[in-house]
């Protein structure tokens, strides 16, 4: 569902209850023209609003599901994604995250960088944001 539209510029706030509520003053995604900018997703289960994941595998699967929910609301899917950023709190988790991530982006994978950070919201181990184009 499109939550709001700014009439002075082509900017739509994308919102879906199928992805977690933002935990701060930001949108799940913003559409401008044919480009969608999806905010970083962590492993929050949208049905419960609670952090989901006993392992980095569980977290990554929930993150990918959250990304897809936002993309779908904008009429897109993983194939529309042109750029991702992955944030990890431990680069040793890279092989596991990369494998699960690759399941979603097996066809024409987007450009990407992976960065190790000290800490993420809710003490998540993985966060992924993306840019997609229709």
N, C-alpha and C positions, 0 to 999 in steps of 0.2 A: 504494500500500500504506500502511496506517496503521501507523506505527512504534511509537507508544506512546500510552497513554491514562491520564490522571490520574483516579482514581476519586473524588476529593473535589470535583471540578468537571468540567463538560463541556468538556474541553480535549483535543483530539487533535492529535498531531504528524503532519503529512502529509509523506510522503517518496516520491520516485520516482527511479529511476535514469535516467529520461528527461529529467531536468533536472540541472544541475550540482550537485555536492556542495557544501554550505556551506563557505565558506573561513574560518569563524570559529564561535564558540559560539552558533549560532542555527539555527532550523529553516527548511526551505524554505517551510513554511507551517504555520499553526496554525488549526484549526477549533474554534470554540466555538459551540454551538447551531447555528444555520443560517448563521453568518458564517465566512468564510474570509479570513484575513489572510496574504497572500503576500509574503514577503520580497523586497527589491529583487533583480532579476535583471540580470546583466551578460552580455556576449557570450562566455560560456564554453561550448564545445561539450561536452555531457555524454558523448559517445562517446569523446572523447580527453582530456577534462579540461584542455584547453588553450584559451587565449584565441583567439577566432575573429573575424576581421574586419579587412580591410584598408581599409575605408571605414566611414563612419557608417551607410551603407545596410546593409552586411553586418552590422554590430553590431546595428542595430535589428531586423533580421529574426531574428537569433539570440535576442535578448532576448524578442521576441514569441513565438517558438517555445518558449522556456524557460517563459515565463508560462503558455502554453497547456498544456504538459506537466503543470505543477503543478495547474492548474485541473482538468484531465481526471482526474487521480488522485483528486481530491475529488468527482468526478461532476459537474463544472461545465464551462462554456466561457466565451467572452468575453461572451456575453449575460447572464451572472450577475454580471458586474463592475459595481459601483456607484461605485467611486472609484479613481483612479490617481494616482500621483505620478511625474513624470518628472524625472530629474536629468540635466542636460547640462553638459559642461565648456565648451561654446561655444554661446551662444544663436544664433549664426549657423547652426548645424545644425538649428534648430527647424523650418524648412519641410520638410526631408527627413524628419526623425523624425516630424513631424506627419502627413505623407502616408502613410508606412508604418504608423504607429500606426492611422490612420484606416481602413486596409484591414481590420484586425481588429475595429474597433469601428464598423462602418458602420451597424449597427442599434442604435438606442437607446444612443448613446454614454454612458459614465459621466461623473460629475463628475471634474474633473482640475485639477491645477496643474502647471506646469512651472517648474523652478527651475534657474538656472545656479549651478554650484558650482566651486570651485577645482580639486578633484581627486576621482577615484573609484577604488575598488579596482582593482588590475591596470592602472591608467591607462586604464580604459575611458572612452569618450566619452559613453555613455548608460547609464542604469540606470533601471528601471521597477519599481515595487511596486504592489500593488493590494489592494483589499478586494472580496470577492464575497459574494453572498447567495443561498442556495438557496431 
